[in-house]
Amino acid sequence: MDENIKNAEEKNELVEQRYKNLRKLEESGIDPFGGKFPDTEKAISIKSNFSPSRKVRMAGRIMAKRTMGKSIFMDLKDSTGKIQLYLKKDTVGEAAFNIIKVLDIGDIAGVSGELFKTHSGEETVQVTGFTVLSKSLRPLPEKWHGLKDVEARYRRRYVDLIVNDAARDIFKARVNIIKSIRELLDGQGFLEVETPMMQQIAGGAAGKPFKTHHEALDMDLFLRIAPEIYLKKLLVGGFEKVYEINRSFRNEGISTRHNPEFTMIEVYEAYSDCEGMMKLTEELIRRAAKTVLGTEKFEYQGRQIDLSRWKRVSFEELMKENYGISVNDPLSAWVEKLKKKGIEIEGGKVSKTQLLNIVGDLVEPEAEKHPVFVVDIFKELSPLAKEKKDAPGITDRFELFIGGMEIANAYSELNDPVDQRRRFVEQAKEDPEARIDEDFIRALEYGMPPAGGLGIGIDRLTMILTDSASIREVILFPQMRPE
């Protein structure tokens, strides 16, 4: 028999048995999907405050069940851990005991009882009251951790979270990373804001946007690829220190490092610059590591990372030494020189993203050990960054790499409306779909203070700090192809 058919038939038999148990509960007058169960205590609290004969109430999911004649042992699991239950027929009564016998692994229940320790010393609740709260009609996988098809974990994340404590720990760490960042910024007087996710012009970064149409206004809109433009308008308006933990979207490929919907934090500080953003980036990431790991030295995919050491590498020098490309070369020369070094150029034109990926490969050996700031990036690749006064064609910008991945991007913000228009015009010559953002230029004409701006990828930072190989491990519901 085909293995898939056999598994499907076994699954159907197990599901059908659970539906039979559902009907038994209903016939006994039990609501299989009962109401609230208040005043409960968490498993971790019960264990840490253990005292023999202390009365407790707890709710959770049945994860193990062992029937031994007139008594039943169960493991009940909540969001903090699990605790053993002891149910005795003489204590709960015959009617309740018969109901408990037809419960399945995965069912959700509420219990009350007294604490005691078994002969083996295990902290246990001797149950005196039992309430069915939700019937599970599908069996949990017995060997979820051993599934070869990891996509099943991402598609049915709800099951993954039930049985895989490591997955739950990743998302708890993600929450704490964001909390750590928010606390540091709030403590430094930054204001958290919200800006539009649907925009008339997709700007603020390089990337292909998702397009939609607003029926009432009869106009096309784009899901944002970055919140940068709106946040800088807030600097014009007088908010001097702002940040947004934002969802952004890029209509591009899916890989272990890319998801079309992703989370960034963008930070803008008036009267600061790239150097100020570099200092802030180091503070934010070192604090996040200490929060979730308790240390600045850790392992990521077999690489030893040390956040106590931060290095700078010049993009200008990397391109010159490895490919003979100088800041004054036209784009056509970049293409030819890269091709001579065996770099494949799609469509005969090098993209900004591709160039930065090339740089990422060059700095990866160093970024395996400690963070690397790639500085002195060409103006051609940085349409929103301020040019260095002593280095024409070079911007005051950095890209941060940790563990071989780009984690952050920052620069001294361009606040000259004349130069900004000039760059938008040049960009439009290269890209026929590019539109000049007249409202942003108008905002700059009112005067934007000199400022530093920073973007950190939350998903990738979480990957680094949880030793996750794929971005899909750190996004609760990653985008997937249809089943």
Buried (B, 14 or more C-beta within 10 A) or exposed (E): EEEEEEEEEEEEEEEEEBEEBBEBBEEBEBEBEBEEBEEBBBBBBBBEEBEEEBEBBBBBBBBEBEEEEEBBBBBBBBEBBBBBBBBEBEBBEEEBBEBBBBBBBBBBBBBBBBBBEEEEEEBBBBBBEBBBBBBBBEBBBEEBEEEEEEBBBBBBBEBBBBBBEEBBEBBEBBEBBBEBBBEBBEEEEBEEBEBEBEBBBBBBBBBBBBEEEEEEEEEEBBBBBBBBBBBBBBBBEEBBBBBBBBBBBBBBEBEEBBBBBBBBBBBBBBEBBBBBBBEBBBBBBBBBBEBBBEEBEBEBEEBEBEBEEBBEBBBBEBBBEBBBBBBEBEEEEBBBBBBEEEBEBEEEEBEBBBBBEBBBEBBBEBBBBBBBBBBBBBBBBBBBBBBBEEEEBBBBBBBBBBBBBBBBBBBBBBBEBEBBBEBBEEBEEEEEEBEBBEEBBEBBEEEBBBBBBBBBBBBBBBBBBBBBEBBBBBBBEBEEEEE
